[in-house]
Amino acid sequence: MQTRRESEIKYPSAANLFQFCRRVLDHKFGGIRVIDQDVGQILGFDPADCSHWKKGKKNIRSIHAMKSIAEHLGVDEKLVVDIAAGDIDDQEAFYEYCGYGRFFIDEELIDKAKKELYRKHANTWTRDKEHEFKKYFEIDETKIDEVINEIHQTIAFDEAPLYLPEIVAAFSSIVLLPQGAESAAANKVDFAKNGDKLEIRFPSDGKMRPYIRHQIAKAMSRYFFERAGFLPSTELGDFAQQVTDVKANIFAAKLLTPAAMIKKELKNVNLSKDIVTQLADIFWVSKIFMNRRLKEILERSV
């Protein structure tokens, strides 16, 4: 249901585009305070036009404006066009802009962790300790595949898209808790253990968006990894979360978009139309996510 304020906005997509630009500038410049006019300057707007844009009183739909915004922010032009067309809002667009995290362990992270652990165990550091340390950062995709295969077989998943409530129905220790607009957690997915249950809270506002599905799938990994004894060593300390996040990203990608099923669907897509868009619709994921996933699968097939 629209609020009075929302109903008074003439061009809500333009207002979303303004907020997206601001989010990206905030992200790029960190501690530097971004003001409205910094956003307006992207399109050379004076303060009045900038205010109208921010309040959704000025529509931003020209090709020139889309290109200028994309070039200034250093983002995919298709993402800007999707916001302007009303296909996604600023929050979803910012999530897409930030990407879906890492799918591999950064060498820089390993070096940093090694120095930290060596400092703590300088007097007891041995070759065996070095070998053990390296194993902490190994991503055993075979084990992740085994977990995914069990889930897919349990819910008899043989046709995309995958419906997350089917996993909840099959694994009673996972609980999905939709949150309304009044909730503090309404704009993000979070999770917490409650006894033997993993409770996942997610924003519920109409049809679930692809990026929310991805976040829920990542949250589910916590239950399945713990169940399979697949959590990182506590020896990693603060670095454990970063290793877990990489594994969770791989888990979510394989859960929602299994490689074999993508290859199967590739045989049925219309080659005269955008393949990524068609696959994204079939698997109920974003185009950016599917583009990354498809590229990975094709590279591994070479």
C-alpha positions in Angstrom: 0.0 0.0 0.0 1.4 3.4 -1.0 2.0 6.0 1.6 0.8 9.6 1.1 4.4 10.7 0.5 5.0 8.0 -2.1 1.8 8.9 -3.9 2.9 12.5 -4.2 6.1 11.7 -6.0 5.5 12.2 -9.7 8.6 10.3 -10.9 9.5 7.7 -8.2 12.1 6.1 -10.5 13.9 9.4 -10.8 14.0 9.8 -7.1 15.4 6.3 -6.7 18.0 7.1 -9.3 19.1 10.1 -7.3 19.4 8.1 -4.1 21.4 5.4 -6.0 23.8 8.0 -7.2 24.2 9.3 -3.7 24.8 5.8 -2.3 27.5 5.2 -4.9 29.2 8.5 -4.2 29.1 7.8 -0.5 30.6 4.4 -1.1 33.4 5.8 -3.3 34.4 8.7 -1.1 34.0 7.1 2.3 34.4 9.7 5.0 33.9 12.6 2.7 30.4 14.1 3.2 28.4 14.0 0.0 25.7 16.7 -0.5 22.8 16.9 -2.8 24.6 19.2 -5.2 27.4 16.7 -5.6 24.8 14.4 -7.1 23.2 17.2 -9.2 26.6 18.0 -10.7 26.7 14.6 -12.4 24.2 16.0 -14.9 25.2 19.7 -14.5 22.1 20.6 -12.6 21.7 23.9 -10.7 20.4 23.6 -7.1 16.7 24.0 -8.2 16.9 21.2 -10.8 18.8 19.1 -8.3 16.1 19.5 -5.7 13.4 18.6 -8.2 15.3 15.4 -9.2 15.8 14.4 -5.6 12.1 14.8 -4.9 11.0 13.0 -8.0 9.6 16.1 -9.7 12.0 15.9 -12.6 12.1 12.8 -14.8 15.5 11.5 -15.9 15.1 9.2 -18.9 17.3 10.5 -21.7 20.0 8.3 -23.2 22.5 11.1 -22.7 21.7 11.3 -19.0 21.9 7.5 -18.5 25.4 7.5 -20.2 26.6 10.5 -18.1 25.5 8.9 -14.8 27.0 5.5 -15.7 30.4 7.1 -16.8 30.6 9.5 -13.9 29.9 6.7 -11.3 31.8 4.0 -13.1 28.8 1.6 -13.1 27.1 -0.6 -15.8 24.8 1.6 -17.9 22.2 -1.2 -17.9 22.0 -0.8 -14.1 21.2 2.9 -14.5 18.6 2.2 -17.2 16.9 -0.4 -15.0 16.5 2.1 -12.2 15.2 4.8 -14.5 12.7 2.3 -16.0 11.4 1.4 -12.5 12.6 -2.2 -12.8 14.6 -2.0 -9.6 14.9 0.5 -6.8 18.0 2.2 -5.4 18.6 -0.3 -2.7 18.5 -3.3 -5.1 20.7 -1.4 -7.6 23.3 -0.6 -4.9 23.4 -4.3 -4.0 24.0 -5.2 -7.6 26.6 -2.4 -7.9 28.5 -3.8 -4.9 28.3 -7.3 -6.5 27.9 -10.6 -4.9 31.1 -10.8 -3.0 34.1 -12.9 -3.6 34.1 -16.5 -4.9 37.7 -17.2 -4.1 40.1 -16.5 -1.3 42.2 -13.3 -1.9 46.0 -13.9 -1.7 46.3 -10.6 0.1 43.9 -12.0 2.8 46.0 -15.2 3.1 49.2 -13.2 3.5 47.6 -10.9 6.2 46.2 -13.9 8.1 49.6 -15.7 7.9 51.4 -12.7 9.4 48.9 -12.5 12.2 49.0 -16.2 13.1 52.8 -16.3 12.8 52.9 -13.4 15.3 50.8 -15.3 17.7 52.7 -18.6 17.3 56.2 -17.4 16.5 57.8 -19.7 19.0 55.9 -22.8 17.9 55.7 -22.2 14.1 56.7 -25.3 12.2 56.3 -26.7 8.7 53.3 -28.7 9.9 51.8 -25.5 11.3 52.4 -23.9 7.8 50.7 -26.8 6.1 47.8 -26.7 8.5 47.5 -23.0 8.0 47.2 -23.4 4.2 44.4 -25.9 4.6 42.3 -23.3 6.6 42.0 -21.3 3.3 41.2 -24.2 1.0 37.8 -24.1 -0.6 36.7 -27.7 -1.1 34.0 -27.2 -3.7 33.5 -31.0 -3.8 32.1 -30.9 -0.3 29.9 -27.9 -1.2 28.6 -29.8 -4.2 27.7 -32.8 -1.9 25.7 -30.5 0.3 24.0 -28.9 -2.6 23.2 -32.2 -4.3 21.6 -33.5 -1.1 19.3 -30.4 -0.9 18.3 -30.6 -4.6 17.6 -34.4 -4.2 15.6 -33.9 -1.0 13.3 -31.3 -2.6 13.3 -33.1 -6.0 14.6 -29.9 -7.7 14.6 -30.6 -11.5 13.1 -27.5 -13.0 14.1 -23.8 -12.4 13.5 -21.7 -10.5 14.3 -23.1 -7.1 11.7 -22.1 -4.5 13.3 -21.4 -1.1 10.1 -22.3 0.9 10.5 -25.9 -0.4 13.9 -26.1 1.4 12.3 -24.8 4.6 9.5 -27.4 4.3 12.1 -30.2 3.9 14.5 -29.0 6.6 12.5 -28.0 9.6 15.4 -26.4 11.5 15.3 -23.5 9.0 12.7 -20.8 9.7 11.8 -17.9 7.3 10.4 -14.9 9.1 9.0 -12.2 6.8 9.4 -8.6 8.2 7.1 -5.7 7.4 8.1 -2.1 6.8 7.8 -1.3 10.5 10.6 -3.7 11.4 14.2 -2.5 11.9 15.4 -5.4 9.8 12.9 -4.7 7.0 15.5 -3.6 4.5 17.9 -6.5 4.8 18.2 -10.2 5.4 19.7 -11.3 8.7 19.7 -14.6 10.7 20.3 -15.9 14.2 20.3 -19.2 16.0 17.3 -19.8 18.3 17.9 -23.1 20.0 18.3 -25.6 17.3 16.6 -23.4 14.7 18.2 -21.0 12.2 15.8 -18.0 11.9 16.2 -16.0 8.8 14.4 -12.6 8.7 13.8 -11.0 5.3 11.9 -8.0 3.9 8.4 -8.9 2.7 7.0 -6.4 0.3 5.2 -8.0 -2.7 7.2 -10.5 -4.9 10.6 -11.4 -3.5 13.4 -9.7 -5.4 16.3 -11.7 -6.8 18.9 -10.1 -4.5 16.8 -11.0 -1.5 16.6 -14.6 -2.7 20.4 -14.6 -2.9 20.8 -13.2 0.6 18.4 -15.8 2.0 20.3 -18.6 0.2 23.6 -17.3 1.7 22.0 -17.3 5.1 20.8 -20.9 4.7 24.4 -22.0 4.1 25.1 -21.4 7.8 22.7 -24.3 8.7 24.0 -26.7 6.1 27.7 -26.0 6.7 27.3 -26.5 10.4 25.3 -29.6 9.8 28.1 -31.0 7.6 30.9 -29.9 9.9 32.0 -27.5 7.3 32.7 -24.3 9.3 36.1 -22.7 9.3 38.6 -23.3 12.1 38.4 -21.0 15.1 42.1 -20.6 14.8 41.4 -18.1 12.0 39.9 -15.7 14.4 38.5 -12.6 12.6 39.5 -14.0 9.3 37.0 -16.9 9.7 34.1 -14.7 8.6 35.8 -13.8 5.3 36.4 -17.5 4.5 32.9 -18.4 5.4 31.5 -15.6 3.2 33.4 -16.9 0.1 32.0 -20.4 0.8 28.5 -19.0 1.3 28.7 -17.2 -2.0 29.6 -20.4 -3.8 26.9 -22.3 -1.9 24.2 -19.7 -3.0 25.3 -19.7 -6.6 25.2 -23.5 -6.9 22.0 -23.8 -4.9 20.1 -21.3 -7.1 21.8 -21.9 -10.4 23.3 -25.4 -10.7 25.6 -25.6 -13.7 24.0 -28.7 -15.2 20.6 -27.0 -15.3 22.0 -23.8 -16.8 23.6 -25.9 -19.6 20.3 -27.6 -20.1 18.4 -24.3 -20.4 21.0 -22.9 -22.8 19.8 -25.4 -25.4 16.3 -23.9 -25.2 16.9 -20.1 -25.1 16.1 -17.9 -28.1 19.5 -17.0 -29.5 18.1 -13.9 -31.2 17.4 -12.3 -27.8 19.6 -11.5 -24.8 20.6 -14.9 -23.4 21.6 -13.6 -19.9 18.2 -11.9 -19.5 16.3 -15.1 -20.5 18.4 -17.2 -18.1 18.0 -14.6 -15.3 14.2 -14.8 -15.7 14.2 -18.6 -15.7 16.3 -19.0 -12.6 14.8 -15.9 -10.8 18.1 -14.2 -10.3 19.5 -10.8 -11.3 21.1 -10.3 -14.7 24.3 -9.3 -13.1 24.4 -12.4 -11.0 23.5 -14.7 -14.0 26.1 -13.0 -16.2 28.9 -13.7 -13.6 27.6 -17.3 -13.1 27.3 -18.1 -16.8 30.8 -16.7 -17.5 32.2 -18.9 -14.7 30.5 -22.1 -16.1 31.6 -21.5 -19.7 35.2 -20.8 -18.6 35.3 -24.1 -16.6 33.9 -25.9 -19.7 36.7 -24.9 -21.9 
